[in-house]
Each structure stands twice: as C-alpha cells, then as structure tokens.
Amino acid sequence: MSRFNMVLLLCTAMALILSFPPFPGGPVAMIALVPWLIFLQHQNIRSAFAGGYFIGFLWTAGTIYWIGWATITGLIGAVIYVPLFLGTLSVFMVLLIRRWHSQALWFAPVLWTGMEMIQSAGPLGFPWNQLANTQTHMLPWIQFAHIFGGFGIAFWVVLINVLIAFLIRNYAERRKTFIYGFIMLLLFFLPLIHGLRVMSDYRAPSESLQVTLVQGNIDPYKKWTPSFIDSNFQVYHDLSLMSATEKPGLVVWPETATPCYLRYRYQYLSTVKSIADSMNAAILTGSPDYEWNDEGKAVIFNAALLVHPRNFRVQRYYKNRLVPFSERVPLVDRYPFIYDWLSRLNLDVGRYTPGDSVSVFTLTRKASDPVLFGTAICFDSVFPFHVRKYVRMGARFLTIITNDGWFGHTSGPYQHARIAVIRAIENRRWIIRCANTGISGFIDPLGHFYKTTEFNTAAVLSQDIRLHNDRTWFVDHGHLFVALIYLLNGIIAVTAFFSGRKSFGK
C-alpha cells in the first residue's frame, strides 16, 4: 500500500477517534470519512478490505480501549471483531465503484447506516461507536432524531462526507461545485431550522415529579468484599437522607448499588425499605438477583429493583443487553465449551443471564395516578430500539443506572453519558442517569444536561422533571426507517454481487 493511501487511512482513523467524547468533535465527523472515500476509488477487493479493517482497528482501539480496564477478553474480542464491519463495507463500496465509478459514493450513507444496524443486532451486538454519538453537542442540528433516530443522524453525517468528497473531486468544475455546495448547505441549514423550531416550540407538561439521584462513588472492586457491604449501605443511607428536605418521590441508586442478592437478604432489604419509609419515597436500585430454573439451578441476573415505602413488594427488571465477553459469553447456551475454554485461560468472564422481556416500573403516589417509567441498565441504553420499548409500554420518563467505575478515569464514562442524549431526543423523555462514579445527571427531552456530577465524587442531585405522555414518530414508526435501509442495502448487495462476481480474487 502506498504512502499516500496510508496517510488517507490514518487521517480517517484519527478523525473518527477525535469525533467521539470526551472530544466535542461533531464537526470533525463530517469530514472524517472523506479520506476513506477517496482511498476506495482506486482499490481492489483485498486492499479495500485491508484498508477498511485497518481504519476500524485503530478507531476501535482508540475509542473503546477502556474496555481493557474491566475485561481484557472483551477488549481483544472488540478490536478483532468490530473492524470486520468496516472492512466488509469497504469491499461493497469498491464493487459498486467498479461499475458506477465515483457516482457509487452516493450509496455510502445507505450502506454505512445498514452497517450500524447490523452491528447492533444479535448476541454480539456492539453499537457503541455509532456516528450519531459524535453529534450530541450539536443539539439544534440533531432534533430530527425524534423522527429517524440515531441511525438517521448517521445517514446525515455520511451524506455530508460524500458531498465534501465530491467537492474535492470536482473543485475545478464550477457548475458541479456550485450544485454540491448548495446541497451541502441545505443539509446544514434544514436540520438547523427544524431543530430551532422544535426547541422554541417545546412546551413542558405541567405534571412533574421530584427525583433524587445518588452517586455513591464506591470502588467497584472493593464493594463486593463481604466486610465492606455494611459500609456500602451506610454510604447510600447517609447520601440519600441528605435529600430528604427536597421531598423526592423517587430516589435513584446506580447499577449494583446493593452488592448482594437484595431480595433474599432480609437484613439489607429492610435497610433499604427503612430509608424509603423515612423519606416517603420509592428507591430504585441496581442489584444482582437470581431465580431457580426448571433444572433446580440458580440463574443469575443483573437487575433493577424498585422498593416502595411501607410496602415489601419489590418490582424487578432484568438487564436484557449484556456486554459480550464481560457479563456473558455469547452463544454459551449452545456452545458451553467456549466458557470452559475461557475459564481455563483464567479469563474473568461473567455468567449473567439476559432478561427475556422488557418491563416498566409503576411508581405509586398519594393523591395522584401511578406513574410508569422505564429503566435501562448500563449497556441497555446503547440500543435505541430497546429503550423505545419502555415508552411504547407507557413510560413517562426514563432512568439509566450504570456502574462505569470499572473503566477508571478514561473516555468510557464520558462516551456513555453522551449516548443518553440521543435516547432522550429520540423518545422526548426526561432521563435520569445515575452512575456509581459518574457522570450522573438529568437530561431533558431536548438533550440538555442538567446538574451533572463531577467524576469520581460522591454526590446527591435533585431535579423536578416533567412527565410526558406524547409519543414521537420514532417511538411509533422508527422501525419503518430501519426497514427501508435494510431493503435498500439488500438491493445494493444484490447489485454488487452480480456486478462484481467476476472481480473476486483480484
């Protein structure tokens, strides 16, 4: 591969890395793919795959390196597996370029969006590095996510990259330059006009709820020590009572805030209930949980539990989306030898079982109708069509509980926090994000963060949130955009196969 091509690949990889949090690199993403598009126009199948894989490898390693803080297995799997998607996409693009030359670049937005959708599917789904997550600081431009979701934002970003590539390619032809420049201006200003109008017309509902979140800042490696459990509960007891004067209706603790099987440990369940009783507020907490299966074996879940005051009934939700090779080995039910093999290598892999359904919590309030809300646990929140299920089931606000402390003071917690912005806009719901070590805060339906906590500090925040009933087009019909993209990808794939079948192996 020539030095020029290597420079092109490095430019795209570095630009993609700089587009993601903690960098506010939304504008960078709009030019990041241009060198890759230029590179593809003079490649064969083998070099196209190699170039795409090379970009994907650097991009993945440079953005989600923090996985290694918690699981080396997960990091190795990610940096090997995730780049396969961009390598394969590069091959499709080259096959199309061979038939339609540079005009094939117009297919890039459809193919890229389809790649992100496929990458989100199945037990190996890992949609962390979606292009929509680069645009969370550009709120006026991305309000159309309430129609097309984050995938629509990705389509928009790639289309802008394509237009810039055409501008560079045709800079000497004044007429084409004018046309491409005009289209690009429309792509900038139409979403902006729409977004500004949506934000100015937004009217919050009158019904509200006072919510408190508690960021315990507990060392995730220490809190599972049996001798530390009592101290852990004391931290949450003291922090929660600090907000009693705010009179919250709901207090939110982070993922696995209670490091024991809370439903089966009466002593600690009574502690949580006594806090709820004294504050006259329900408490939502993360906790491990288990059930006995038909074979008499305990099945372990990563759970969210809702404890009401003066009531021992505990509502439950089990995390659906488990982190591959960290919380669970994919396909282990079908191929149990995989887990045994990893265990022999002394690799620490969790044995959680994914929940098989989505449920909403019912928050009971005096002199008021019950309020439904949904809770996503950590990795759940990365999947847009998982989160929208809560709203379709009647959730009037959303909570995200997580323990990003496993990833240290890296870019991981910042990236995870910004992803929640897209979920808020897609569903037009307030989101209460409670993280063990941060970043915690409240996100309004337009994507604005309120009262965020500092990282690695114990904190208590309260906010009066508004309870929405309306449903966005994305919530009701977002699957239609996905179906359209899949259909177009299928048509393009068939075309690429028949036009490029003689080219394989070159």
N, C-alpha and C positions, 0 to 999 in steps of 0.2 A: 504494500500500500504506500502510495506516495506521501511525501511530507505534507503536501497541501491537503490531502484527504485527512491525514491525521489531525491537522490543525482544525479542519472543519468539525470532525467528530469531537475533539476536545472542547471546542467552543460551545457546541450544543450541550455536552455533558455538564460543563461548568455553569452555563447559563441556567440550566434546569435546576441544578443544586442551589444556585443563588436566588431562584424564584420562590423557594419554599421557606416557610418560617424556620428560624426566627427572623429571616430577612423579609422585609416588606417588598418583595420583588415582583409584584403583579405585572408592571410594565415590561420587566425583563422576560417574562414568559412569552410575551407577544412577539419577541424576536428570537427566542431560544431555539426554535425548530428550523429556522431559516438555513443555517449551515448544513443541517441534516438533509433538508430538501434539495439543496444544491449538490451535496455529495451523491445522492441517489441517482442523479441523472446520467451518470457515466459508469455504472457498476454492473457486474454480472451477479448471478444468484449467490455465489459463495461469498463474494466481498460485501454484498449488501447485507447478508445475514451477519457476517462478522462485524461489520460497522455498526449495525443496529444493536447487536449484543454488547459490543464494547461501550457504546453510549449507555445502554441500560445498566451495565455492570457498574460503571463509575457513578452514574446517577443514583442507583440504589444504595451503593456503599456510602456515598456522600451525604445521603439524606436520612437513611434509617440505620446507620452504624450503631445507634444507641440500643438496638435490639440485643447486641452482644453484652450489654450490662446485665441483662436478665438471663439470656439463653444463647450460648454460642451455637447450639444446634439450629435455633431459629434464624440466626444471622447468616450462617452458612447456607441454609436452605433458601433464604430470601435472595441472596446475591447470586445464587446459581439459577434459581427458578424464575424470578421476576424478569430478568433481561431477555428471556426466551420470547416474550410477547413482542418487544420492540424489534428483535431480530426477525421474527416471522412477519411482522408488519412491513419491515423494510423489503423483504422478498416480494410481497404482494405489490408494493409500490413499484419495484423495478420491473415486474412483469407487465404492469399497466403502462409504464413509461415506454417500454419497448414497442407497444402497439400505438399509443397515442402521444408519445413524446412528452413534452413538458405540460401539455394540457391534462395529463393524468394527475398532476398535482391537485386538481380540483377534487379528486376523490379522497385526499388525505384527511379532511375533517370527519368524513363518514367512517373511514377505516380506523382512525385513531379513537373516535368515540366508541366504536364497536369493540376495539381492543380493551378499552377501560371497562366496558360492560362484561366482557368475557373474563377479564382478570378479577372481577368482583364475584364471580359465580363459583359454586361448588365448595367442597371442604377445604380446598387450597386457596380460596378467595382472599386476596390481599390488596384491596383498593386504596392503600394509604396515599400513594403518590399521584392522585388524580389531579389534573390541571386546574380544576375548579378551586382546589385548596390553595392555589397561588394568588387568588384574586380576592381574598377575604378582607383586605384593607381598602378595596375599591367598591365600597357599598353601593354608591349610586349606579354603578355600571352593572351590577350583578343581581339587581332586584328581579330580573326576569326568571330567576331560579324558581320562583313560585309557580312558574308555568312549565318549564322544561327541566328543572332540577339541575344538579351539578353537572350532569352529562351535557346539558345544553350549554353550560359555560365552557366546558372543554371544547365543544364543537366551535364555539365562537372564537376562542383563543387560537385554535389551529387554523381557522379560516383567515384570521388576521396574519398569521405567519405565512400562509400561502400567498396572500396578496403582496406582502413585502418581498417575498421571493420573486414574484412576477415583476415587481417594480425594479428590482435589481437586474433581472434578466433583460428587461426591455427599456432600460433607462434612456437609450438613445432614440427610441421611437416615441415622439411626443404624444401622439394620439393614444397609444396604449397606456403610456404613463399617466395621462390625464384620467382615463377610464378606471384604471386600477386605484389611483389615488382617490378618486371620487367615491368608489365603492368602499374603500377603507375608511374614509371619513364618515360615511353612513354607518358603518359598523361601530364606529366610536360614539357617534352622537345619538343614534336612535336608541340604544340601550340607556344612554345617559339621560335622555329626555324622558324615557319611560320611567327610569328609576327615580328621578327627581319628582316626577308627578306622583308616583306611588308613595314616596316618602312624605310629600307635602299633604297628600290626601288621607294619610293613615290616621285613623281615629281609634284610640284605645277603648275597649269596652269599659263600662262603669263598674262591673263586678270585679272584685280584687281579692287577693289572698296575701297575707303576710307570711313570708318564708324566710327561715334562717338556715344558712349552711355553715357547717363546722369543718374546718380544715385542721385535723389533729396534728399533722406533721410528725407522724410516728415512723421510726426507722422500719422499713418493711422486712428487713432481715432480723430485727430484734423482737418485733411484736409477736412472733409465733413462738417465742420462748415461753414455756409454761409459767416460769416465775415472773414474767412480765405482764401476764394477762390482766391481773388486778390493776396494775399501774395504767395499762391501756384504757380500761373502763373509767378510771378516775380522771384521766385527761379529758375524755369526752363528756363526762359528768360535769366537770368544772367549766369547760368551754361552753357547753350547751346552756347552763344556768346563767351565764353572762348575758344571754339574750332574752332572759325572762321578761324584762321590762318592755321589750318590743311586742310581746304577746303574739308570737307567731302561731299560725295554725298548723304549720308543718316545719319540722327540723330535719335537715338532710345531713347524714353522715356519709363518708365515702365508701368505695368498694372495700370489702373485707375489713371494715372498721372494727367489727367484733371478731377477733381471731379465735373463734371456737364455733362449734355447732350450736348456735344460739338457741334454736328451738328445743334442743334436747338438754340444755344446761340451765336448769331452772334458776339457779343462783344468779346467773348473769342476765337471763331473760327478765327476772324480777328487778334487777338493777335498771335495765333499760325502761321497763314499764314504770318504775318509780320516778324516773326523770320525766317521762311523758305525763304521768299523773300530776307531778308538781308544777309542770309548765302548762298543763291542759292543752298539750299539742301532740300530734302524732309524730312519730320518729321513723324516718326511712333510713335503713342502714344496710350496708353490704355485709354478707356473712356467708361462709361455707354452709352447705346443707346437704342432707342425704335422704334417700328413700331406699326401701328394700325392694328388690326386683323379684320376679317370679321364681328365680333360682335361689332366693334367700341370700343374695349378695347385696352389699351396700353400694348404691350408685351415688356418686358424689357430684354436687352441682356448685357452681359459683352463683350465689343467689342475692336477690334484694328482698328484704323483709320490711313490712310496714306494721308498726306497733301502735295501736291507738290507746289513748288514756282510758283508764277504768274498763279495760277490755283485754282479755288474754288471747283473743283471736288474732292470729298473725297471718297477714296476706303475703303471698310469695310470688316472685317471678324468677325463673331460672335463665341465666345467660344463654342466648341462642348461638351467638357467634364467638367461638373460642379461637384464641390465637394459635395458628398451626405450629406444631413442634414446641410450643411453650406450655399451653394449658392442656393440649391434647395432640396425640399423633394422628394425622388424618388417615382415614380408612382402616384404623386399628381394629374395628369390629370385623372387618372382612379379612384383614391380614394381620393377625395378632403377633406374628413373628417380628414385625417391624419394631414394636415396643420392646420385645425381648432383646432384639439386636442392639437397640439404642441403650438399653439398660446395661448390657454387657460392656458397652463403651464408657460406662459411668457418666452418661449424659443425663442431666436432670430434666426430665420431661413430665409435665403434669398428667393426671389421669382423670380430669374432669369429664363429665358427660354433658353434651349440649342439651339445653331445654328444647322440647319439641313443639312448643306453642308460644304465642305472644299473649300476654295478659296485661290489663290495666289495673291500677290500684284505685280503690274507692276511698276517698277522704271524707269522712263524716264530720259535719259541722253542725253546731246547735243553731236553731232558728234559720237554717239555710239548707238548700238542697245539697246532696252529696256531690262532690267534685271528682271527676275521673281524671287521672293523669298517668302518663307512661314513664317507665324508667329503662334507660339503656345502660348497660354495664360495660364500661371501657370500650372494647373493640366493637361492640354492637353499634356504637354511634358512628362508625365509619361507613356503614351501609345505609344508603338513603332509603331504599325500599323496605328495609327492616323498620327504620324509625317511623316512616309514614304510616305503618300498620297501627301504631298507637292512636294516631289522630283519626284514622278510619274507624277505630273502635270507640271513639268519643273522648279521647284525652283532650283536656282543655289547656294543659301545659305539659312540659316535658322535663325530666330530670336526667342528668348523666352523672353517674357515680363512677369513679375510677381511682386507681392507685398507680400513678405514674412515677412513684418513688423508686420503682425497680430500675428506672432508666437514668437515675442520677441527674445531675445538673447539665443535661445535654439539650439538643434541639427537640428531642422527642416530646416532652410535655408541652412545649410551645406549639408544635405542629398539631398535636391532639386537640389543644384548646381552640385553635383557629378552625379546625374542621367543624366544630359545633356551630360556627357562624352560618355555614351553608345549610345545616339542618334547620336552624331557626328560620331562615328565609324561605326554604322550600315548604315548610309547614305553617308559617306565620304563627308560631307559638313562642312564648317565653320559654327559655331553657335555663334551668338551674344546674350549673356544672359544679360538682363538688369533688375535689381531688385531695387525696391524702396529704401530699406535699405541695400541691399547687399544679397548675394555675386554676383557682376556683373563681367563680363569679356568676353574674346574671347576664343573660343575653336576651335582648328584646326581639320581637318578630321581624325587625328590620336589620338585625345583625349587629347592633351596637352592644358592646360590653359595658356592664355597669359594675362598679365597686369590686374590681378584681383584686385578688390577694397577691401578695408577694410570694415568690418561690421559696420553699424550704423555711416557712414560718408557720407557727400556729396562729389561726385567725378565726374570727366569727364575723359573718356578714349577714345583714338582714335587708330585705327588699320587698316592697309592695308590688306584686306582679298582677297583671291583668289576665282575666280568664276568657279566652276566645272560644267561640262556638263555630265560626265560619270555617270552611274548608277551601283550600286553594285548588287551582286546576291541577297542580302536580299531585296533590293528595288523591283527587278523584280520577284523573286521567293520565297521570305521568307515564303509565305503562304503555300508552299509545306511542309516545316518542321513542321509547325503547324498542317497541315492535317495529317501528318504521326504520330505525337504524339497523336492526338485525336483518330486516328484509333487504335493505339496500346493500348491506355487507354480503348477503347471500348472492345477490345479483352480481356484484362486483367480483366475488370469489369465483363464481362460475365463469365469468368472462375472463378473469385472469388465468384460470386453468386452461381453457381452450385456446387462448391466445398465446400462452407461454409453455404449452406442453412440449413443444419441440426444443425449448430453451433449457430444460432442466439438465443440470450437469455441466453447463458451460461455465 
